[in-house]
Amino acid sequence: MKARAARLVELGRPVAVEEIDLAEPADGELLVELAYAGVNPVDRYQVLGRVGADLALPRTLGSEAAGTVTAGVGAGRRVFVNRAAIARPGDGLWASHAIVRADKVIDVPDGVASDVAAATGVAGTTAWRCVTEWAGVSPEDRVLVLGASGGVGSAIVSICSRLGAHVVGQVSSVAKGEFVAERGANRVVTADAAALVPALEGLRPTVVFDPLGGGFTGAAIEALAPKGRLVLFGTSADAIGEVPLQALYRKGLSVLGYGGLGEPEEAIVRGVRESLQALADGRMEVVIGATLPLGSVNEALGRLADRKVLGKLVMDCQA
């Protein structure tokens, strides 16, 4: 059969949307009509050659999606699939259809929309695991979420708020403040790295979630209360930054790094299942900030680079 797919033909060049051939699913495989696919920084890094530069070209991009099984056992099921489920080399999930391993799909619970499910593998799972496993947030915590308007940051705000913690969200512009407040933040501060500590007005968070890096990491260490926890899961502002070492050790701080690419598959699967259930029962919110058609994949990558989307960016795989 034929499928439309977003293909990486040459590193650093625009992605091509073209028709490809898909073989019929073999034993133990399923054909999934993909509804939505998540757009994540790791996908952009693949286009640029920062990740997976040694993989064969051309290849289909996309590391997470949700859709409906149309051929194989359990036809009609709504499922989430990630890269571990891809059955054949060179395939990906930025496509209208995909052949996947039957033992690697995860059912989407009732009440979770397919576009939200498609964003769960990276954004939802990162948020859920960072809050519950890495930081162990409780109602007694004062939480600062840097980059709080992003796909992961806004989900973290929602989780911590529902846990009963006091939540402060940092944003880069006033226009993003209302969005973060709607996710449950008790307060929103608009500040760059240099202005972060003064903007907190004496608040000493017990937990900081940092997807930004650069000068924000040092500012977070200065702001943290003694025995506080810093969870670092990204460096979208800068991968290099100065760390105030005296503040780090004198306060007895814990610095915890989360990197989904290095996590074992069973941990990711557990995290996806828990995240989907948290979405179903209201313990977490993942907001879809923008949906673009598969044919506009390069625009989607551009919006991701510009960091202009509130919440999560997904693509409609059938458009």
Secondary structure, 3 states (H helix, E strand, C coil): CEEEEEEECCCCCCCEEEEEECCCCCCCEEEEEEEEEECCHHHHHHHHCCCCCCCCCCEECCCEEEEEEEECCCCCCEEEEEHHHECCCCCCCCECEEEEEHHHCEECCCCCCHHHHHCHHHHHHHHHHHHHHHHCCCCCCEEEECCCCEHHHHHHHHHHHHHCCEEEEEECCHHHHHHHHHCCCCEEEECCCCCHHHHCCCCCCCEEEECCECHHHHHHHHHCCCCCEEEECCCCCECCCCCCHHHHHHCCCEEEECCHHHCCHHHHHHHHHHHHHHHHCCCCCCCEEEEEEHHHHHHHHHHHHHCCCCEEEEEECCC
